[in-house]
Each structure stands twice: as C-alpha cells, then as structure tokens.
Amino acid sequence: ADALSGELPPVALVVAHPDDEAMFFWPTLLQLCAAGADVSVLCLSTGNFDGLGATRKEEMCRSCARLRIGPKNLDILDLDSLQDGFWAWPEDVIAARVREFIRTRGVGLVLTFDGIGVSGHPNHISTSLGVRRACDICAVEGSSSFEVLLLESAPLPWKYFGWLCIWADAFRERADAARCTCRSPLACLRALACHWSQLVWYRVLFTLFSRYAFVNTYVRHVPPTAAPAEPAQEAEDAAPGALRQRRKQ
C-alpha cells in the first residue's frame, strides 16, 4: 500500500533551504494538504549564502501559507553550524534538531531527501543523513519512533522529462513506498513565485521541466533493529582474559 495514502499520522517535511519545499516536494505537499493531513515543515537554514536569509525566511512563510501551513507548523533554523553553502553539515546537530521537532509535534512520518539529495548539494545530503541518524537513534532507544520516506533522486535524463514522468512511471516496475503526482504545469511555478529572490530564469526552466514538479516517489528508510553493544561490554569483550576464556569454552 502507498505509505502516503489513507489515514496518516502527523507528517513532517525536513528540508535544507527555503524554496526546497517548492522546487522538489510540491506534489507531495499538495496531496497531503488536500487530504487534510497534519503537516509541519522544518527547514534547517535560512538560505543565507548570498546574504538574503531574512528575505528567504519570509518567502518560505508565504509559500507554506499557500498550503495553510502556518507559523506554528513551520520552523526555520539559523544556526552557525547549519549555514547555507557547498559543504557538509554535522549530522549530530541535524539529528538533535530533528528529534526535538518530532517530539514536540508528535510526528509519526518524516519526508526528506535521499542520499543523493536530488541535485547532489551537500546540504541536501547532510539533511538526509541527519534525519536518518535521528530515526536510527530513536529506533535503538525505543523512544519517539517515526517512519522516514526518502525522496527518490532520478538519474538523467529522467530528471527533466517533466509531465512525461507521470506517464513513464505508469509503465515501470515500482519498488517505491509512495508516489505523489501533480498534473498542473503551473502549480510548482506558482509556489516558486513566492520565493521571488530566487526566481531566476534557470529555476523557472527547472520548474517547468523538472520531474519533481510533477512526480515525487519515495523509498523507505529501514532503521536498525538491534541495539549496539554497550561500551563497557565492548571493552570487556576485548580484554585478553575474556578472549582466553572464550577459547577455553
């Protein structure tokens, strides 16, 4: 069964920058909000690479407001360790923030990038790694567990087939956990128009021809099921005496 259909728990979208929700996840957000799902958004930075962080934060608020995702369900972080740029972010910082966000909102399902991050942007990849680490920690601890769906990164040329991806996907064998579609070529562009500071010609072209304006497919992250060995136990097992004892047994 599709993991994004039927009765859903509260859902959280975790992205790296303002405009990620419009450029990559808009078909999903449209479907979830149309179904009346409880959706919240965590953005890990203000996108301040060009010094426009304050502007981009306001733009994301307007973009989410189009889906009736208000300020109470939107959190845009501005941390020194998570500043927009072509570098990796610390996974432990992301994991801690994601766990806090999940816990305070009772989220049961998280959507984010996969390990490629659609475009290969290191911030997108770090976002994925941090969310998965948060999920793994919760699974091991048995506390505040939640499911994670990862947006599937499409290879070239499928990334730029636009609405044809809807048709092409119908004929391929599906291994994805969920699929959301949007048949309007302007829906994603209208969402991106809220991010006026980012509305340059190549982003307009990307939106018109991008797979992600029309189709989102997800794969499920599988967290570990067994708790790791305690450090004290690891040290004990590594001791020479313990090794000799095992050999005698």
PyMOL commands that set and color helices and strands:
alter all, ss='L'
color gray80, all
select helices_A, chain A and resi 20-24+26-34+48-50+53-65+71-73+80-82+91-105+117-120+122-141+158-160+164-169+187-193+196-198+201-209+211-213+231-238+240-248
alter helices_A, ss='H'
color red, helices_A
select strands_A, chain A and resi 11-15+39-43+74-76+109-113+147-151+178-181+215-220
alter strands_A, ss='S'
color yellow, strands_A
deselect
rebuild
show_as cartoon
